[in-house]
């Protein structure tokens, strides 16, 4: 490996790898994350794998043998088993390079009373921030391979996003990957702004989208457009739910008749709740005048409004809404 520094970072969008956003004082007040940083460490170790029958160290994989043509005089008697073999395990390679006895990095489990192996007590701490491994340090190099083979560490952010390691809490930052992320984010925002300027984003449609997103407050078209532009450009793409992703999801509803029907239903629900024709409490939506629950979630309430069998009830709610707007 030519690059001797490896950067390991928490997966973006996770509020905290250690759930410290949930930590509270005895009073019940949430604690300041920055004050907890020195305590927020995740301890990684080489765990037992049933499929392998030994610890998952990441050292059991075979690699080309750089010492195949060495002589016994060059390697020494202790490492003569490396001579002439096209491939060797990473374990064998590192034992030679770290000047450890063959078998020193054994992945086997030990029983009570047996001499512990290196990995019996091996632990490596990752902080809730950027972690730097210096691969010139043997412990760091061993940790690199353990982490590389862990389900909790993705080989790159791309691998995580492609759902190849859905349980990952960290990722190994590849060279220029941050720049690639910034490029994709900038491109996505530019595409969203272009859609905002497309012919189908009329004043009526922009109001429907704004109500669906909860961004509406009876602004002029210009003020509303500017609000959309600011929200999209300022979106924090490290957060799973952000202004860009929400806008992109909702604006696609304009592309189909069914989508436009849903967009209208979402805007109608906004109007009904804003005027308190429908009240919302802990995710449950109730037609206040009738005491009728129209949904135990926002999506259920939208389905109610779109249901042809509920047309009479929806018409009555709209009449009640119109009467409130007049008064």
BELPE-V477250 format. One line per field, one symbol per residue. ss: DSSP state (H for helix, E for strand, L for the rest). phi: phi as a letter, one per 20 degrees, with the letter a starting at -180 (. if undefined). A space follows every 50 residues. Layout:
# BELPE-V477250
ss: ???
phi: ???
This chain:
# BELPE-V477250
ss: LLLLEEEEEELLLLLLLLLHHHLELLLLLELLHHHHLLLLEEEELLLEEL LLLEELLLLLLEEELLLLLLLHHHHLHHHHHHLLLLEEEHHHHHHHHLLL LLLLLLLLLLLLLLLLLHHHLLLEEEELLLEEEELLLHHHHHHHHHHHLL LLEELLHHHHHLLLLLLLLEEEELLLHHHHHHHHHHHHHHHHHHHHLLLL LLHHHHHHHHHHHLLLLLLLHHHHHHHHHHHHHLLLLLLLLLHHHHHHHH HHHHHLHHHHHHHHHHHHHHHHHHLLLEEEELLEEEELLLLEEEELLHHH HHHHHHLHHHHHHHHHHHHHHHHHHHL
phi: .feedcddcfffnfgagdlffefcfffnffefgffdgfeecdedbeefdf fenbfeemdefecgefdgefefffengfdffefnefccfggffffffeld fgnfegefedefneffegegdfbcedefrfddddfeegffffggffffee fecefafffffemecfefdcbeffgmffffffffffffffffffffeffe efgfffffffffemdeblefgfffgffffffffefeffegdcgffffgff ffffecgffffffffffffgffffemfddcclnedcfgfdmdferebfff fffffefgfdgffffffffffffffff
